[in-house]
Amino acid sequence: MGTVYPNWWRKEGHVLHLSDIQDVVQASPKVLVVGLGASGVMRLAHGLLEELKALGIECRAYPTGRAVEVFNDLVGQKGIADVAGAFHLTC
């Protein structure tokens, strides 16, 4: 079982920065699945994909409903230690 971090807030409400996911980075997953909100309103900060790639983390971003499906599929394939999720639940 993984770790849940409740009360997760971002530096900017609808933009995800590397500084927002330091707990994820420290866990060193192979894949990070990001939920962009129910309507996909949240965005990844400019350069975030490249920063994560340089750290050896593949990032996949989708509206949150789809992100949860992808996350669950990947956990089934790779195991919970290799997959992390960060899900924006509103918007």
HTML snippet that shows the backbone in 3Dmol.js (N, CA, C, O; Angstrom):
<script src="https://3Dmol.org/build/3Dmol-min.js"></script>
<div id="view" style="width:600px;height:400px;position:relative"></div>
<script>
const pdb = `
ATOM      1  N   MET A   1       0.837  -1.174   0.000  1.00  0.00           N
ATOM      2  CA  MET A   1       0.000   0.000   0.000  1.00  0.00           C
ATOM      3  C   MET A   1       0.886   1.242   0.000  1.00  0.00           C
ATOM      4  O   MET A   1       1.936   1.267   0.641  1.00  0.00           O
ATOM      5  N   GLY A   2       0.458   2.258  -0.715  1.00  0.00           N
ATOM      6  CA  GLY A   2       1.213   3.500  -0.810  1.00  0.00           C
ATOM      7  C   GLY A   2       0.854   4.471   0.299  1.00  0.00           C
ATOM      8  O   GLY A   2       0.131   4.131   1.236  1.00  0.00           O
ATOM      9  N   THR A   3       1.363   5.665   0.180  1.00  0.00           N
ATOM     10  CA  THR A   3       1.126   6.716   1.154  1.00  0.00           C
ATOM     11  C   THR A   3       0.200   7.767   0.560  1.00  0.00           C
ATOM     12  O   THR A   3       0.371   8.174  -0.589  1.00  0.00           O
ATOM     13  N   VAL A   4      -0.769   8.200   1.334  1.00  0.00           N
ATOM     14  CA  VAL A   4      -1.678   9.260   0.910  1.00  0.00           C
ATOM     15  C   VAL A   4      -1.309  10.526   1.683  1.00  0.00           C
ATOM     16  O   VAL A   4      -1.174  10.504   2.906  1.00  0.00           O
ATOM     17  N   TYR A   5      -1.148  11.623   0.952  1.00  0.00           N
ATOM     18  CA  TYR A   5      -0.866  12.919   1.566  1.00  0.00           C
ATOM     19  C   TYR A   5      -2.112  13.789   1.437  1.00  0.00           C
ATOM     20  O   TYR A   5      -2.318  14.420   0.400  1.00  0.00           O
ATOM     21  N   PRO A   6      -2.947  13.831   2.478  1.00  0.00           N
ATOM     22  CA  PRO A   6      -4.148  14.667   2.406  1.00  0.00           C
ATOM     23  C   PRO A   6      -3.759  16.141   2.509  1.00  0.00           C
ATOM     24  O   PRO A   6      -2.637  16.473   2.893  1.00  0.00           O
ATOM     25  N   ASN A   7      -4.682  17.001   2.168  1.00  0.00           N
ATOM     26  CA  ASN A   7      -4.457  18.446   2.247  1.00  0.00           C
ATOM     27  C   ASN A   7      -3.294  18.899   1.381  1.00  0.00           C
ATOM     28  O   ASN A   7      -2.531  19.786   1.764  1.00  0.00           O
ATOM     29  N   TRP A   8      -3.166  18.288   0.218  1.00  0.00           N
ATOM     30  CA  TRP A   8      -2.114  18.649  -0.730  1.00  0.00           C
ATOM     31  C   TRP A   8      -2.500  19.939  -1.435  1.00  0.00           C
ATOM     32  O   TRP A   8      -3.558  20.022  -2.059  1.00  0.00           O
ATOM     33  N   TRP A   9      -1.646  20.936  -1.336  1.00  0.00           N
ATOM     34  CA  TRP A   9      -1.882  22.222  -1.994  1.00  0.00           C
ATOM     35  C   TRP A   9      -0.710  22.539  -2.887  1.00  0.00           C
ATOM     36  O   TRP A   9       0.426  22.155  -2.607  1.00  0.00           O
ATOM     37  N   ARG A  10      -0.994  23.238  -3.960  1.00  0.00           N
ATOM     38  CA  ARG A  10       0.046  23.629  -4.890  1.00  0.00           C
ATOM     39  C   ARG A  10       0.399  25.100  -4.719  1.00  0.00           C
ATOM     40  O   ARG A  10      -0.398  25.895  -4.220  1.00  0.00           O
ATOM     41  N   LYS A  11       1.603  25.442  -5.139  1.00  0.00           N
ATOM     42  CA  LYS A  11       2.086  26.825  -5.104  1.00  0.00           C
ATOM     43  C   LYS A  11       1.102  27.755  -5.818  1.00  0.00           C
ATOM     44  O   LYS A  11       0.759  28.823  -5.312  1.00  0.00           O
ATOM     45  N   GLU A  12       0.660  27.333  -6.993  1.00  0.00           N
ATOM     46  CA  GLU A  12      -0.382  28.032  -7.749  1.00  0.00           C
ATOM     47  C   GLU A  12      -1.516  27.032  -7.899  1.00  0.00           C
ATOM     48  O   GLU A  12      -1.282  25.894  -8.304  1.00  0.00           O
ATOM     49  N   GLY A  13      -2.723  27.431  -7.583  1.00  0.00           N
ATOM     50  CA  GLY A  13      -3.853  26.507  -7.552  1.00  0.00           C
ATOM     51  C   GLY A  13      -4.034  25.622  -8.760  1.00  0.00           C
ATOM     52  O   GLY A  13      -4.380  24.450  -8.610  1.00  0.00           O
ATOM     53  N   HIS A  14      -3.812  26.142  -9.960  1.00  0.00           N
ATOM     54  CA  HIS A  14      -4.085  25.351 -11.154  1.00  0.00           C
ATOM     55  C   HIS A  14      -2.861  25.112 -12.021  1.00  0.00           C
ATOM     56  O   HIS A  14      -2.974  24.867 -13.222  1.00  0.00           O
ATOM     57  N   VAL A  15      -1.679  25.187 -11.395  1.00  0.00           N
ATOM     58  CA  VAL A  15      -0.430  24.881 -12.093  1.00  0.00           C
ATOM     59  C   VAL A  15       0.400  24.000 -11.175  1.00  0.00           C
ATOM     60  O   VAL A  15       0.602  24.330 -10.007  1.00  0.00           O
ATOM     61  N   LEU A  16       0.883  22.879 -11.700  1.00  0.00           N
ATOM     62  CA  LEU A  16       1.698  21.955 -10.917  1.00  0.00           C
ATOM     63  C   LEU A  16       3.174  22.235 -11.170  1.00  0.00           C
ATOM     64  O   LEU A  16       3.639  22.165 -12.308  1.00  0.00           O
ATOM     65  N   HIS A  17       3.915  22.554 -10.098  1.00  0.00           N
ATOM     66  CA  HIS A  17       5.350  22.820 -10.151  1.00  0.00           C
ATOM     67  C   HIS A  17       6.102  21.670  -9.482  1.00  0.00           C
ATOM     68  O   HIS A  17       5.529  20.926  -8.687  1.00  0.00           O
ATOM     69  N   LEU A  18       7.371  21.530  -9.803  1.00  0.00           N
ATOM     70  CA  LEU A  18       8.197  20.496  -9.186  1.00  0.00           C
ATOM     71  C   LEU A  18       8.198  20.645  -7.664  1.00  0.00           C
ATOM     72  O   LEU A  18       8.184  19.645  -6.946  1.00  0.00           O
ATOM     73  N   SER A  19       8.216  21.860  -7.177  1.00  0.00           N
ATOM     74  CA  SER A  19       8.226  22.087  -5.728  1.00  0.00           C
ATOM     75  C   SER A  19       6.954  21.574  -5.047  1.00  0.00           C
ATOM     76  O   SER A  19       6.950  21.339  -3.838  1.00  0.00           O
ATOM     77  N   ASP A  20       5.887  21.401  -5.809  1.00  0.00           N
ATOM     78  CA  ASP A  20       4.621  20.903  -5.259  1.00  0.00           C
ATOM     79  C   ASP A  20       4.629  19.401  -5.007  1.00  0.00           C
ATOM     80  O   ASP A  20       3.794  18.886  -4.263  1.00  0.00           O
ATOM     81  N   ILE A  21       5.564  18.707  -5.621  1.00  0.00           N
ATOM     82  CA  ILE A  21       5.544  17.236  -5.566  1.00  0.00           C
ATOM     83  C   ILE A  21       6.867  16.672  -5.048  1.00  0.00           C
ATOM     84  O   ILE A  21       7.316  15.619  -5.502  1.00  0.00           O
ATOM     85  N   GLN A  22       7.486  17.367  -4.106  1.00  0.00           N
ATOM     86  CA  GLN A  22       8.763  16.902  -3.569  1.00  0.00           C
ATOM     87  C   GLN A  22       8.648  15.544  -2.877  1.00  0.00           C
ATOM     88  O   GLN A  22       9.582  14.745  -2.935  1.00  0.00           O
ATOM     89  N   ASP A  23       7.524  15.273  -2.227  1.00  0.00           N
ATOM     90  CA  ASP A  23       7.336  13.952  -1.608  1.00  0.00           C
ATOM     91  C   ASP A  23       7.353  12.859  -2.667  1.00  0.00           C
ATOM     92  O   ASP A  23       7.893  11.776  -2.441  1.00  0.00           O
ATOM     93  N   VAL A  24       6.769  13.139  -3.809  1.00  0.00           N
ATOM     94  CA  VAL A  24       6.763  12.177  -4.920  1.00  0.00           C
ATOM     95  C   VAL A  24       8.176  11.988  -5.446  1.00  0.00           C
ATOM     96  O   VAL A  24       8.620  10.856  -5.642  1.00  0.00           O
ATOM     97  N   VAL A  25       8.880  13.077  -5.673  1.00  0.00           N
ATOM     98  CA  VAL A  25      10.247  13.006  -6.201  1.00  0.00           C
ATOM     99  C   VAL A  25      11.137  12.195  -5.262  1.00  0.00           C
ATOM    100  O   VAL A  25      11.934  11.377  -5.721  1.00  0.00           O
ATOM    101  N   GLN A  26      11.009  12.412  -3.958  1.00  0.00           N
ATOM    102  CA  GLN A  26      11.822  11.685  -2.980  1.00  0.00           C
ATOM    103  C   GLN A  26      11.523  10.190  -2.977  1.00  0.00           C
ATOM    104  O   GLN A  26      12.394   9.388  -2.639  1.00  0.00           O
ATOM    105  N   ALA A  27      10.313   9.810  -3.345  1.00  0.00           N
ATOM    106  CA  ALA A  27       9.949   8.390  -3.403  1.00  0.00           C
ATOM    107  C   ALA A  27      10.522   7.702  -4.639  1.00  0.00           C
ATOM    108  O   ALA A  27      10.549   6.473  -4.700  1.00  0.00           O
ATOM    109  N   SER A  28      10.978   8.471  -5.621  1.00  0.00           N
ATOM    110  CA  SER A  28      11.606   7.958  -6.847  1.00  0.00           C
ATOM    111  C   SER A  28      10.770   6.925  -7.603  1.00  0.00           C
ATOM    112  O   SER A  28      11.268   5.840  -7.904  1.00  0.00           O
ATOM    113  N   PRO A  29       9.515   7.237  -7.915  1.00  0.00           N
ATOM    114  CA  PRO A  29       8.743   6.287  -8.728  1.00  0.00           C
ATOM    115  C   PRO A  29       9.256   6.299 -10.163  1.00  0.00           C
ATOM    116  O   PRO A  29       9.932   7.238 -10.584  1.00  0.00           O
ATOM    117  N   LYS A  30       8.935   5.267 -10.892  1.00  0.00           N
ATOM    118  CA  LYS A  30       9.280   5.243 -12.319  1.00  0.00           C
ATOM    119  C   LYS A  30       8.279   6.056 -13.123  1.00  0.00           C
ATOM    120  O   LYS A  30       8.622   6.644 -14.149  1.00  0.00           O
ATOM    121  N   VAL A  31       7.027   6.083 -12.646  1.00  0.00           N
ATOM    122  CA  VAL A  31       5.957   6.793 -13.350  1.00  0.00           C
ATOM    123  C   VAL A  31       5.154   7.621 -12.351  1.00  0.00           C
ATOM    124  O   VAL A  31       4.820   7.155 -11.262  1.00  0.00           O
ATOM    125  N   LEU A  32       4.852   8.854 -12.742  1.00  0.00           N
ATOM    126  CA  LEU A  32       3.944   9.713 -11.991  1.00  0.00           C
ATOM    127  C   LEU A  32       2.731   9.972 -12.867  1.00  0.00           C
ATOM    128  O   LEU A  32       2.861  10.455 -13.992  1.00  0.00           O
ATOM    129  N   VAL A  33       1.554   9.651 -12.352  1.00  0.00           N
ATOM    130  CA  VAL A  33       0.307   9.928 -13.061  1.00  0.00           C
ATOM    131  C   VAL A  33      -0.331  11.145 -12.393  1.00  0.00           C
ATOM    132  O   VAL A  33      -0.583  11.147 -11.188  1.00  0.00           O
ATOM    133  N   VAL A  34      -0.586  12.176 -13.194  1.00  0.00           N
ATOM    134  CA  VAL A  34      -1.157  13.417 -12.671  1.00  0.00           C
ATOM    135  C   VAL A  34      -2.601  13.547 -13.136  1.00  0.00           C
ATOM    136  O   VAL A  34      -2.895  13.437 -14.326  1.00  0.00           O
ATOM    137  N   GLY A  35      -3.497  13.782 -12.183  1.00  0.00           N
ATOM    138  CA  GLY A  35      -4.885  14.093 -12.500  1.00  0.00           C
ATOM    139  C   GLY A  35      -5.042  15.599 -12.574  1.00  0.00           C
ATOM    140  O   GLY A  35      -4.769  16.305 -11.603  1.00  0.00           O
ATOM    141  N   LEU A  36      -5.477  16.091 -13.708  1.00  0.00           N
ATOM    142  CA  LEU A  36      -5.563  17.527 -13.971  1.00  0.00           C
ATOM    143  C   LEU A  36      -6.888  18.151 -13.538  1.00  0.00           C
ATOM    144  O   LEU A  36      -7.182  19.294 -13.890  1.00  0.00           O
ATOM    145  N   GLY A  37      -7.687  17.406 -12.779  1.00  0.00           N
ATOM    146  CA  GLY A  37      -9.003  17.888 -12.369  1.00  0.00           C
ATOM    147  C   GLY A  37     -10.087  17.250 -13.216  1.00  0.00           C
ATOM    148  O   GLY A  37      -9.814  16.730 -14.298  1.00  0.00           O
ATOM    149  N   ALA A  38     -11.304  17.291 -12.729  1.00  0.00           N
ATOM    150  CA  ALA A  38     -12.424  16.649 -13.428  1.00  0.00           C
ATOM    151  C   ALA A  38     -12.574  17.151 -14.853  1.00  0.00           C
ATOM    152  O   ALA A  38     -12.912  16.383 -15.754  1.00  0.00           O
ATOM    153  N   SER A  39     -12.324  18.436 -15.060  1.00  0.00           N
ATOM    154  CA  SER A  39     -12.436  19.020 -16.404  1.00  0.00           C
ATOM    155  C   SER A  39     -11.078  19.287 -17.038  1.00  0.00           C
ATOM    156  O   SER A  39     -11.004  19.877 -18.116  1.00  0.00           O
ATOM    157  N   GLY A  40     -10.010  18.861 -16.387  1.00  0.00           N
ATOM    158  CA  GLY A  40      -8.674  19.043 -16.943  1.00  0.00           C
ATOM    159  C   GLY A  40      -8.163  20.473 -16.892  1.00  0.00           C
ATOM    160  O   GLY A  40      -7.385  20.880 -17.755  1.00  0.00           O
ATOM    161  N   VAL A  41      -8.589  21.247 -15.888  1.00  0.00           N
ATOM    162  CA  VAL A  41      -8.226  22.660 -15.804  1.00  0.00           C
ATOM    163  C   VAL A  41      -6.781  22.873 -15.337  1.00  0.00           C
ATOM    164  O   VAL A  41      -6.111  23.786 -15.821  1.00  0.00           O
ATOM    165  N   MET A  42      -6.294  22.050 -14.411  1.00  0.00           N
ATOM    166  CA  MET A  42      -4.935  22.222 -13.911  1.00  0.00           C
ATOM    167  C   MET A  42      -3.935  21.953 -15.033  1.00  0.00           C
ATOM    168  O   MET A  42      -4.178  21.114 -15.901  1.00  0.00           O
ATOM    169  N   ARG A  43      -2.821  22.660 -15.012  1.00  0.00           N
ATOM    170  CA  ARG A  43      -1.781  22.504 -16.026  1.00  0.00           C
ATOM    171  C   ARG A  43      -0.447  22.170 -15.369  1.00  0.00           C
ATOM    172  O   ARG A  43      -0.232  22.442 -14.188  1.00  0.00           O
ATOM    173  N   LEU A  44       0.435  21.581 -16.152  1.00  0.00           N
ATOM    174  CA  LEU A  44       1.800  21.330 -15.702  1.00  0.00           C
ATOM    175  C   LEU A  44       2.625  22.580 -15.983  1.00  0.00           C
ATOM    176  O   LEU A  44       2.506  23.175 -17.054  1.00  0.00           O
ATOM    177  N   ALA A  45       3.457  22.979 -15.032  1.00  0.00           N
ATOM    178  CA  ALA A  45       4.313  24.148 -15.218  1.00  0.00           C
ATOM    179  C   ALA A  45       5.244  23.917 -16.401  1.00  0.00           C
ATOM    180  O   ALA A  45       5.631  22.787 -16.700  1.00  0.00           O
ATOM    181  N   HIS A  46       5.592  25.007 -17.059  1.00  0.00           N
ATOM    182  CA  HIS A  46       6.529  24.936 -18.177  1.00  0.00           C
ATOM    183  C   HIS A  46       7.828  24.284 -17.696  1.00  0.00           C
ATOM    184  O   HIS A  46       8.416  24.713 -16.704  1.00  0.00           O
ATOM    185  N   GLY A  47       8.259  23.265 -18.395  1.00  0.00           N
ATOM    186  CA  GLY A  47       9.500  22.582 -18.069  1.00  0.00           C
ATOM    187  C   GLY A  47       9.373  21.433 -17.088  1.00  0.00           C
ATOM    188  O   GLY A  47      10.347  20.716 -16.858  1.00  0.00           O
ATOM    189  N   LEU A  48       8.195  21.235 -16.499  1.00  0.00           N
ATOM    190  CA  LEU A  48       8.040  20.177 -15.493  1.00  0.00           C
ATOM    191  C   LEU A  48       8.309  18.793 -16.068  1.00  0.00           C
ATOM    192  O   LEU A  48       8.983  17.985 -15.430  1.00  0.00           O
ATOM    193  N   LEU A  49       7.802  18.507 -17.246  1.00  0.00           N
ATOM    194  CA  LEU A  49       8.029  17.178 -17.837  1.00  0.00           C
ATOM    195  C   LEU A  49       9.516  16.904 -18.000  1.00  0.00           C
ATOM    196  O   LEU A  49       9.980  15.798 -17.723  1.00  0.00           O
ATOM    197  N   GLU A  50      10.263  17.903 -18.445  1.00  0.00           N
ATOM    198  CA  GLU A  50      11.700  17.745 -18.635  1.00  0.00           C
ATOM    199  C   GLU A  50      12.420  17.568 -17.300  1.00  0.00           C
ATOM    200  O   GLU A  50      13.347  16.765 -17.197  1.00  0.00           O
ATOM    201  N   GLU A  51      11.993  18.318 -16.271  1.00  0.00           N
ATOM    202  CA  GLU A  51      12.600  18.182 -14.945  1.00  0.00           C
ATOM    203  C   GLU A  51      12.383  16.775 -14.398  1.00  0.00           C
ATOM    204  O   GLU A  51      13.307  16.166 -13.859  1.00  0.00           O
ATOM    205  N   LEU A  52      11.175  16.266 -14.535  1.00  0.00           N
ATOM    206  CA  LEU A  52      10.885  14.917 -14.051  1.00  0.00           C
ATOM    207  C   LEU A  52      11.663  13.872 -14.839  1.00  0.00           C
ATOM    208  O   LEU A  52      12.195  12.924 -14.261  1.00  0.00           O
ATOM    209  N   LYS A  53      11.728  14.041 -16.144  1.00  0.00           N
ATOM    210  CA  LYS A  53      12.475  13.099 -16.980  1.00  0.00           C
ATOM    211  C   LYS A  53      13.944  13.059 -16.561  1.00  0.00           C
ATOM    212  O   LYS A  53      14.541  11.984 -16.508  1.00  0.00           O
ATOM    213  N   ALA A  54      14.528  14.214 -16.264  1.00  0.00           N
ATOM    214  CA  ALA A  54      15.921  14.277 -15.820  1.00  0.00           C
ATOM    215  C   ALA A  54      16.122  13.541 -14.497  1.00  0.00           C
ATOM    216  O   ALA A  54      17.223  13.079 -14.196  1.00  0.00           O
ATOM    217  N   LEU A  55      15.057  13.436 -13.713  1.00  0.00           N
ATOM    218  CA  LEU A  55      15.100  12.707 -12.444  1.00  0.00           C
ATOM    219  C   LEU A  55      14.750  11.228 -12.617  1.00  0.00           C
ATOM    220  O   LEU A  55      14.707  10.478 -11.642  1.00  0.00           O
ATOM    221  N   GLY A  56      14.500  10.814 -13.857  1.00  0.00           N
ATOM    222  CA  GLY A  56      14.164   9.419 -14.128  1.00  0.00           C
ATOM    223  C   GLY A  56      12.707   9.081 -13.895  1.00  0.00           C
ATOM    224  O   GLY A  56      12.363   7.912 -13.718  1.00  0.00           O
ATOM    225  N   ILE A  57      11.841  10.094 -13.891  1.00  0.00           N
ATOM    226  CA  ILE A  57      10.414   9.884 -13.641  1.00  0.00           C
ATOM    227  C   ILE A  57       9.622  10.222 -14.899  1.00  0.00           C
ATOM    228  O   ILE A  57       9.661  11.352 -15.386  1.00  0.00           O
ATOM    229  N   GLU A  58       8.908   9.235 -15.414  1.00  0.00           N
ATOM    230  CA  GLU A  58       7.999   9.468 -16.539  1.00  0.00           C
ATOM    231  C   GLU A  58       6.717  10.074 -15.986  1.00  0.00           C
ATOM    232  O   GLU A  58       6.199   9.606 -14.972  1.00  0.00           O
ATOM    233  N   CYS A  59       6.207  11.097 -16.632  1.00  0.00           N
ATOM    234  CA  CYS A  59       4.975  11.744 -16.177  1.00  0.00           C
ATOM    235  C   CYS A  59       3.891  11.584 -17.226  1.00  0.00           C
ATOM    236  O   CYS A  59       4.112  11.832 -18.412  1.00  0.00           O
ATOM    237  N   ARG A  60       2.718  11.166 -16.774  1.00  0.00           N
ATOM    238  CA  ARG A  60       1.539  11.060 -17.635  1.00  0.00           C
ATOM    239  C   ARG A  60       0.433  11.883 -16.996  1.00  0.00           C
ATOM    240  O   ARG A  60       0.127  11.705 -15.817  1.00  0.00           O
ATOM    241  N   ALA A  61      -0.169  12.783 -17.764  1.00  0.00           N
ATOM    242  CA  ALA A  61      -1.201  13.672 -17.220  1.00  0.00           C
ATOM    243  C   ALA A  61      -2.493  13.551 -18.014  1.00  0.00           C
ATOM    244  O   ALA A  61      -2.487  13.541 -19.245  1.00  0.00           O
ATOM    245  N   TYR A  62      -3.602  13.459 -17.281  1.00  0.00           N
ATOM    246  CA  TYR A  62      -4.934  13.288 -17.873  1.00  0.00           C
ATOM    247  C   TYR A  62      -5.953  13.989 -16.979  1.00  0.00           C
ATOM    248  O   TYR A  62      -5.646  14.304 -15.830  1.00  0.00           O
ATOM    249  N   PRO A  63      -7.165  14.239 -17.489  1.00  0.00           N
ATOM    250  CA  PRO A  63      -8.247  14.612 -16.572  1.00  0.00           C
ATOM    251  C   PRO A  63      -8.329  13.539 -15.475  1.00  0.00           C
ATOM    252  O   PRO A  63      -8.043  12.369 -15.730  1.00  0.00           O
ATOM    253  N   THR A  64      -8.706  13.926 -14.292  1.00  0.00           N
ATOM    254  CA  THR A  64      -8.561  13.048 -13.129  1.00  0.00           C
ATOM    255  C   THR A  64      -9.259  11.696 -13.257  1.00  0.00           C
ATOM    256  O   THR A  64      -8.696  10.688 -12.829  1.00  0.00           O
ATOM    257  N   GLY A  65     -10.442  11.636 -13.820  1.00  0.00           N
ATOM    258  CA  GLY A  65     -11.117  10.341 -13.972  1.00  0.00           C
ATOM    259  C   GLY A  65     -10.268   9.354 -14.754  1.00  0.00           C
ATOM    260  O   GLY A  65     -10.112   8.203 -14.347  1.00  0.00           O
ATOM    261  N   ARG A  66      -9.723   9.800 -15.868  1.00  0.00           N
ATOM    262  CA  ARG A  66      -8.862   8.943 -16.691  1.00  0.00           C
ATOM    263  C   ARG A  66      -7.545   8.663 -15.972  1.00  0.00           C
ATOM    264  O   ARG A  66      -7.017   7.554 -16.056  1.00  0.00           O
ATOM    265  N   ALA A  67      -7.014   9.659 -15.267  1.00  0.00           N
ATOM    266  CA  ALA A  67      -5.755   9.473 -14.546  1.00  0.00           C
ATOM    267  C   ALA A  67      -5.870   8.362 -13.505  1.00  0.00           C
ATOM    268  O   ALA A  67      -4.940   7.574 -13.332  1.00  0.00           O
ATOM    269  N   VAL A  68      -6.995   8.297 -12.817  1.00  0.00           N
ATOM    270  CA  VAL A  68      -7.202   7.239 -11.820  1.00  0.00           C
ATOM    271  C   VAL A  68      -7.208   5.869 -12.496  1.00  0.00           C
ATOM    272  O   VAL A  68      -6.622   4.920 -11.974  1.00  0.00           O
ATOM    273  N   GLU A  69      -7.860   5.758 -13.644  1.00  0.00           N
ATOM    274  CA  GLU A  69      -7.868   4.490 -14.388  1.00  0.00           C
ATOM    275  C   GLU A  69      -6.450   4.091 -14.788  1.00  0.00           C
ATOM    276  O   GLU A  69      -6.051   2.941 -14.601  1.00  0.00           O
ATOM    277  N   VAL A  70      -5.696   5.029 -15.333  1.00  0.00           N
ATOM    278  CA  VAL A  70      -4.319   4.753 -15.761  1.00  0.00           C
ATOM    279  C   VAL A  70      -3.460   4.374 -14.558  1.00  0.00           C
ATOM    280  O   VAL A  70      -2.678   3.426 -14.625  1.00  0.00           O
ATOM    281  N   PHE A  71      -3.604   5.112 -13.460  1.00  0.00           N
ATOM    282  CA  PHE A  71      -2.864   4.812 -12.238  1.00  0.00           C
ATOM    283  C   PHE A  71      -3.126   3.380 -11.782  1.00  0.00           C
ATOM    284  O   PHE A  71      -2.185   2.631 -11.519  1.00  0.00           O
ATOM    285  N   ASN A  72      -4.388   3.000 -11.688  1.00  0.00           N
ATOM    286  CA  ASN A  72      -4.734   1.647 -11.241  1.00  0.00           C
ATOM    287  C   ASN A  72      -4.187   0.585 -12.184  1.00  0.00           C
ATOM    288  O   ASN A  72      -3.700  -0.451 -11.730  1.00  0.00           O
ATOM    289  N   ASP A  73      -4.259   0.826 -13.485  1.00  0.00           N
ATOM    290  CA  ASP A  73      -3.697  -0.122 -14.456  1.00  0.00           C
ATOM    291  C   ASP A  73      -2.192  -0.265 -14.270  1.00  0.00           C
ATOM    292  O   ASP A  73      -1.668  -1.379 -14.267  1.00  0.00           O
ATOM    293  N   LEU A  74      -1.498   0.857 -14.116  1.00  0.00           N
ATOM    294  CA  LEU A  74      -0.043   0.816 -13.962  1.00  0.00           C
ATOM    295  C   LEU A  74       0.379   0.146 -12.660  1.00  0.00           C
ATOM    296  O   LEU A  74       1.362  -0.594 -12.634  1.00  0.00           O
ATOM    297  N   VAL A  75      -0.354   0.398 -11.584  1.00  0.00           N
ATOM    298  CA  VAL A  75      -0.049  -0.275 -10.317  1.00  0.00           C
ATOM    299  C   VAL A  75      -0.186  -1.781 -10.491  1.00  0.00           C
ATOM    300  O   VAL A  75       0.625  -2.541  -9.961  1.00  0.00           O
ATOM    301  N   GLY A  76      -1.201  -2.217 -11.225  1.00  0.00           N
ATOM    302  CA  GLY A  76      -1.374  -3.642 -11.496  1.00  0.00           C
ATOM    303  C   GLY A  76      -0.236  -4.222 -12.314  1.00  0.00           C
ATOM    304  O   GLY A  76       0.143  -5.378 -12.122  1.00  0.00           O
ATOM    305  N   GLN A  77       0.311  -3.429 -13.226  1.00  0.00           N
ATOM    306  CA  GLN A  77       1.402  -3.891 -14.087  1.00  0.00           C
ATOM    307  C   GLN A  77       2.772  -3.791 -13.423  1.00  0.00           C
ATOM    308  O   GLN A  77       3.572  -4.723 -13.508  1.00  0.00           O
ATOM    309  N   LYS A  78       3.045  -2.672 -12.765  1.00  0.00           N
ATOM    310  CA  LYS A  78       4.388  -2.375 -12.273  1.00  0.00           C
ATOM    311  C   LYS A  78       4.550  -2.515 -10.762  1.00  0.00           C
ATOM    312  O   LYS A  78       5.664  -2.704 -10.272  1.00  0.00           O
ATOM    313  N   GLY A  79       3.451  -2.424 -10.026  1.00  0.00           N
ATOM    314  CA  GLY A  79       3.523  -2.451  -8.569  1.00  0.00           C
ATOM    315  C   GLY A  79       3.489  -1.046  -7.995  1.00  0.00           C
ATOM    316  O   GLY A  79       3.891  -0.084  -8.651  1.00  0.00           O
ATOM    317  N   ILE A  80       3.011  -0.938  -6.779  1.00  0.00           N
ATOM    318  CA  ILE A  80       2.807   0.362  -6.144  1.00  0.00           C
ATOM    319  C   ILE A  80       4.110   1.118  -5.909  1.00  0.00           C
ATOM    320  O   ILE A  80       4.093   2.349  -5.889  1.00  0.00           O
ATOM    321  N   ALA A  81       5.224   0.442  -5.733  1.00  0.00           N
ATOM    322  CA  ALA A  81       6.493   1.131  -5.478  1.00  0.00           C
ATOM    323  C   ALA A  81       6.980   1.917  -6.686  1.00  0.00           C
ATOM    324  O   ALA A  81       7.732   2.879  -6.530  1.00  0.00           O
ATOM    325  N   ASP A  82       6.569   1.531  -7.877  1.00  0.00           N
ATOM    326  CA  ASP A  82       7.049   2.168  -9.104  1.00  0.00           C
ATOM    327  C   ASP A  82       6.100   3.209  -9.673  1.00  0.00           C
ATOM    328  O   ASP A  82       6.417   3.843 -10.680  1.00  0.00           O
ATOM    329  N   VAL A  83       4.947   3.398  -9.052  1.00  0.00           N
ATOM    330  CA  VAL A  83       3.936   4.309  -9.605  1.00  0.00           C
ATOM    331  C   VAL A  83       3.464   5.261  -8.507  1.00  0.00           C
ATOM    332  O   VAL A  83       3.167   4.843  -7.388  1.00  0.00           O
ATOM    333  N   ALA A  84       3.401   6.541  -8.847  1.00  0.00           N
ATOM    334  CA  ALA A  84       2.866   7.545  -7.927  1.00  0.00           C
ATOM    335  C   ALA A  84       1.734   8.283  -8.629  1.00  0.00           C
ATOM    336  O   ALA A  84       1.679   8.345  -9.857  1.00  0.00           O
ATOM    337  N   GLY A  85       0.844   8.834  -7.838  1.00  0.00           N
ATOM    338  CA  GLY A  85      -0.256   9.610  -8.394  1.00  0.00           C
ATOM    339  C   GLY A  85      -0.415  10.922  -7.649  1.00  0.00           C
ATOM    340  O   GLY A  85      -0.239  10.985  -6.432  1.00  0.00           O
ATOM    341  N   ALA A  86      -0.750  11.966  -8.389  1.00  0.00           N
ATOM    342  CA  ALA A  86      -1.067  13.275  -7.811  1.00  0.00           C
ATOM    343  C   ALA A  86      -2.340  13.736  -8.506  1.00  0.00           C
ATOM    344  O   ALA A  86      -2.322  14.069  -9.691  1.00  0.00           O
ATOM    345  N   PHE A  87      -3.440  13.754  -7.768  1.00  0.00           N
ATOM    346  CA  PHE A  87      -4.747  13.966  -8.381  1.00  0.00           C
ATOM    347  C   PHE A  87      -5.417  15.244  -7.887  1.00  0.00           C
ATOM    348  O   PHE A  87      -5.753  15.362  -6.708  1.00  0.00           O
ATOM    349  N   HIS A  88      -5.607  16.194  -8.789  1.00  0.00           N
ATOM    350  CA  HIS A  88      -6.397  17.402  -8.507  1.00  0.00           C
ATOM    351  C   HIS A  88      -7.855  16.967  -8.651  1.00  0.00           C
ATOM    352  O   HIS A  88      -8.251  16.465  -9.703  1.00  0.00           O
ATOM    353  N   LEU A  89      -8.643  17.155  -7.614  1.00  0.00           N
ATOM    354  CA  LEU A  89      -9.982  16.562  -7.595  1.00  0.00           C
ATOM    355  C   LEU A  89     -11.086  17.464  -8.119  1.00  0.00           C
ATOM    356  O   LEU A  89     -12.141  16.969  -8.517  1.00  0.00           O
ATOM    357  N   THR A  90     -10.876  18.756  -8.131  1.00  0.00           N
ATOM    358  CA  THR A  90     -11.927  19.653  -8.599  1.00  0.00           C
ATOM    359  C   THR A  90     -11.585  20.187  -9.985  1.00  0.00           C
ATOM    360  O   THR A  90     -10.577  19.788 -10.568  1.00  0.00           O
ATOM    361  N   CYS A  91     -12.387  21.057 -10.501  1.00  0.00           N
ATOM    362  CA  CYS A  91     -12.174  21.753 -11.786  1.00  0.00           C
ATOM    363  C   CYS A  91     -12.029  20.797 -12.951  1.00  0.00           C
ATOM    364  O   CYS A  91     -11.846  21.233 -14.088  1.00  0.00           O
TER     365      CYS A  91
END
`;
const viewer = $3Dmol.createViewer("view");
viewer.addModel(pdb, "pdb");
viewer.setStyle({}, {cartoon: {color: "spectrum"}});
viewer.zoomTo();
viewer.render();
</script>
